[in-house]
Amino acid sequence: MGFTNSRGGVLPVSKTKSSSDSAFDFSDSSSPLATQIASEHRRREALEARTVPAPEKTRYFTISNQKGGVGKTTTTVNLAAALAKGGLNVLVIDIDPQGNASTALGIEHHSEVDSIYDVLINDLPLSDVVATCPDLPTLQVAPATIHLAGAEIELVSLVAREQRLQRALDDYARTRQCEGLPRLDYVFIDCPPSLGLLTVNAFVAAREVLIPIQCEYYALEGLSQLLKNIEMIQKHLNSKLTVSTILLTMYDGRTKLAAQVANEVREHFPEQVLNAVIPRSVRISEAPSYQQTVITYDPNSTGALSYTEAAYEMAERGA
């Protein structure tokens, strides 16, 4: 049986696949593309079979690295989105004056919007500035505005300048309880790449530090200074602060250098480094231009799978 063409001939029709056949043969490993598709299929199935555990109490994370361009904001928003998509209640605090985390989560942050600046400088309640991510109803965001650029100077003369974010978060937790809202499971604070009063506020408010490390030549440059700064915070301002998590980002499996950097970081920090690794990904880079995280922009991409694996592993370690 076939279809008649314009000349009256019959075009053969190939044999119809049974319903049990798949568009891809996931057992075929004859090409790199087939291997990648099969791997991603297995990873996706494994994630679908897992549930993300809720912590016993709210976990407060500061995502910090004094080196710029290591995927700090990208890590913040995608881990938060993965956990929120898994059903947990998450709050992202954007204290970077550039406001990139606010952009990626689809939150308005122009100069007329009440923001974390008003919380830190003008004592506005955090509940008055928090907005809900349009893609994820359990993800709340305290946006940053350009006013934060001058906050470092304005904070100098204020009373208890290092504890202002911590007090605002404590008040917000009490407000949620009084209003009958569910307890926050995670709070992520996205910092600027410097050790000013904004970052100090983040360290004082947090209990854990997550450090994204780029899998490139200068990966460990500046890390020793960051650890010294954290020790200083521990000694003088927040004895409960710990470096609990290190995430390897921008991993390029085609280069020996990436593997060498990853091995070196794992040797130095065997307990803190997650097994999940974030690859270089076009989708991860594209997502913010659509005011989304890669978790919602392309949930089946390698980048989304990697960040979801990292989020689940981090949650399971702390459960």
LUMDRENKE-162170 format. One line per field, with one value per residue (C-alpha): x, y, z; residue number from 1. Coordinates in steps of 0.001 Angstrom, whole numbers. Layout:
BEGIN
east = X;...
north = Y;...
up = Z;...
num = NUM;...
//
This chain:
BEGIN
east = 0;1234;391;-80;2326;1673;2726;364;3063;2847;5182;6145;5396;7831;6703;4850;6561;4784;3709;6477;9151;10869;12021;15479;17217;18602;20719;22605;25996;27454;27810;28546;25076;23357;25437;24490;20788;20844;22642;20213;17266;18574;19283;15794;14186;16306;15266;11596;11862;13339;11619;13457;13421;12417;14922;13974;14423;15097;18513;20128;22730;25029;26335;29703;32945;35120;36100;33592;32152;32035;28272;27326;23997;23228;23770;21603;18565;18730;19184;16324;14121;14910;13990;10824;9819;10313;7645;9745;9268;12262;13278;15980;17526;19230;21786;23895;23317;23318;20072;20787;19070;15921;16035;16467;13484;11198;10900;10637;13554;13589;14417;10785;10292;10651;13633;16121;17743;14676;14850;18517;18540;14977;13870;11017;9667;10923;7331;6626;9237;9012;7475;6483;8333;5794;6908;7111;4499;6584;9603;9726;12208;13427;14678;17697;17656;20387;20019;22075;25145;25277;24182;27748;28362;24953;25294;28493;26683;23740;23285;23989;24996;26210;23035;20364;19633;19597;17025;14878;14878;13974;11073;9920;9904;7718;5405;4905;4107;1577;-113;-357;2048;4288;7796;10560;12688;15576;16873;19528;21397;23113;26107;28189;31748;33390;33677;31765;29020;26415;28355;29089;25332;24821;27451;25944;22416;23413;24346;25954;28172;27923;30934;30650;34059;34706;36535;39234;42835;42181;39627;41395;42746;41249;39622;42116;41316;37586;38099;40098;37273;34779;36982;36998;33191;33035;35319;33717;30143;28683;30169;27545;28683;30205;31349;29011;28848;31120;29723;31884;30553;31304;32746;33933;34349;36354;39360;41885;42171;38569;39122;42387;40760;37829;40181;42250;39195;37897;41269;41234;37539;36440;33455;32077;32202;28980;29152;26920;28829;27421;28555;29025;25631;24087;20662;21891;23257;20111;17551;18095;17404;13877;13664;13727;15964;17067;14815;11723;13187;14294;13645;14906;18280;21576;21943;18538;19225;22606;21248;18347;20778;22906;19855;18595;22041;22433;18990;19704;23027;21333;18206
north = 0;3546;7046;7910;10517;13130;10719;7982;5907;4535;5765;3059;3626;2431;-52;1577;1465;-238;1797;228;1664;4897;7771;7213;4008;4770;1630;2862;4311;4396;8186;10979;12478;9163;8730;12214;11674;8341;9867;12770;10387;8296;11397;12756;9477;9343;12891;12132;9234;11439;13830;16766;16591;19628;20661;20494;24259;27106;26934;30319;30413;33155;32522;34201;34364;37461;36465;37714;35667;32314;31811;33150;34729;31948;29405;31342;31623;28123;26313;28368;27604;23876;23647;25712;23542;20567;22000;23835;27424;29520;33163;34862;38068;40087;42434;42910;46459;45054;43226;40283;37775;39921;39994;36233;35621;38006;40588;44323;46230;49717;52677;53298;49803;49219;46934;45409;48872;50227;47301;47879;51685;52784;49883;48925;45454;42729;41580;44920;44388;40641;39631;36229;34771;34608;31111;29518;30385;29117;31252;34701;37423;40575;42598;44871;48341;50713;52514;49692;51133;53827;51618;50753;54389;54918;51814;53108;55562;53315;51510;47744;48099;44488;42921;44795;42019;39377;41333;41895;38148;37296;39768;38334;34795;35963;37810;34680;32689;35265;35321;31539;31212;28136;28337;29124;26091;27957;31511;32330;35638;36730;38964;41424;40208;42232;42282;45435;45992;44414;41152;41363;41676;38542;36607;37663;36707;33298;30020;28450;29667;28192;28926;28474;27690;28005;25043;27201;28226;30979;28937;28976;32505;34640;31672;31711;35382;34609;31874;34283;36812;34122;33195;36856;36947;33720;35157;38557;38544;35087;32039;29760;30474;27503;26808;23897;23648;24126;23807;23372;25512;26113;22616;21758;18002;18382;19867;18243;21518;21339;17816;18867;21873;19734;17123;19779;21398;18004;17224;20490;20326;16664;17149;20348;19753;18461;15488;17349;19578;22457;22353;25237;25635;27945;27411;28574;31743;32367;32011;35409;37286;35854;36779;33119;30542;27582;25440;27049;28169;24712;22125;19242;20812;19580;22790;22391;18733;19628;22406;20216;17423;19917;21299;17843;16710;19821;19256;15578;16401;18836;16814
up = 0;-776;-1962;-5672;-6986;-9710;-12454;-11330;-9676;-6167;-3457;-978;2672;5313;7890;10792;14173;16988;19990;22014;19719;20728;18549;20050;20817;24267;24235;21155;22090;18582;18531;21035;20432;21102;24253;25471;24744;26555;29544;29812;29520;32429;34526;33874;34890;38047;39027;38412;40841;43590;45964;47466;51284;53323;56015;59685;59933;57520;55875;55242;52453;51277;47764;47611;45672;45445;41914;39353;36512;38305;38014;41435;40475;37995;40746;43189;40956;39488;42800;44219;41215;41322;44996;44511;41568;43900;46191;48797;49979;48941;49348;47265;48613;45880;47437;44325;42961;39408;40220;37921;40197;40159;36353;36013;38302;36422;39220;38530;40033;38557;40768;41798;43219;46967;47350;49752;49849;51667;54084;54943;54985;55762;58004;55671;56577;54266;53741;52008;49288;48661;45320;43951;40976;38115;37070;40527;43175;46122;45180;46781;45829;47561;44576;44262;42706;41613;44956;46492;44772;47450;50331;51332;52278;53884;56063;57699;59971;60893;64209;64102;60467;60130;61554;59596;57094;59826;61838;58754;58010;61607;61486;58156;59553;62452;60051;57945;61066;62287;58876;58774;55851;55590;57003;54541;53726;52073;51957;49331;49473;46256;47026;45029;44258;47029;50799;51659;54206;51924;51807;55540;56153;54068;56037;59355;58257;56885;58522;55480;52654;49161;46970;43189;41685;37974;36407;34842;35467;38008;39946;43296;42967;45706;47414;50274;50899;50853;53449;55620;55419;56418;59384;60419;60270;62289;64954;65373;64044;63333;65007;63396;59829;57959;54404;53787;50000;47000;43487;40388;37534;33832;33472;29962;29694;26459;28254;30569;32472;33706;35043;36714;38398;39560;41030;42783;44359;45490;47094;49058;50049;49971;52297;50798;47025;45481;43132;40692;38280;36210;32557;30189;28579;25995;27571;30986;29368;27301;30078;31844;28583;28797;32512;33465;35039;32953;35185;33653;30306;29166;31906;29766;28969;30366;32382;34030;34846;36363;38580;39694;40603;42555;44395;45324;46476;48615;50117;50856;52534;54892;55580
num = 1;2;3;4;5;6;7;8;9;10;11;12;13;14;15;16;17;18;19;20;21;22;23;24;25;26;27;28;29;30;31;32;33;34;35;36;37;38;39;40;41;42;43;44;45;46;47;48;49;50;51;52;53;54;55;56;57;58;59;60;61;62;63;64;65;66;67;68;69;70;71;72;73;74;75;76;77;78;79;80;81;82;83;84;85;86;87;88;89;90;91;92;93;94;95;96;97;98;99;100;101;102;103;104;105;106;107;108;109;110;111;112;113;114;115;116;117;118;119;120;121;122;123;124;125;126;127;128;129;130;131;132;133;134;135;136;137;138;139;140;141;142;143;144;145;146;147;148;149;150;151;152;153;154;155;156;157;158;159;160;161;162;163;164;165;166;167;168;169;170;171;172;173;174;175;176;177;178;179;180;181;182;183;184;185;186;187;188;189;190;191;192;193;194;195;196;197;198;199;200;201;202;203;204;205;206;207;208;209;210;211;212;213;214;215;216;217;218;219;220;221;222;223;224;225;226;227;228;229;230;231;232;233;234;235;236;237;238;239;240;241;242;243;244;245;246;247;248;249;250;251;252;253;254;255;256;257;258;259;260;261;262;263;264;265;266;267;268;269;270;271;272;273;274;275;276;277;278;279;280;281;282;283;284;285;286;287;288;289;290;291;292;293;294;295;296;297;298;299;300;301;302;303;304;305;306;307;308;309;310;311;312;313;314;315;316;317;318;319
//
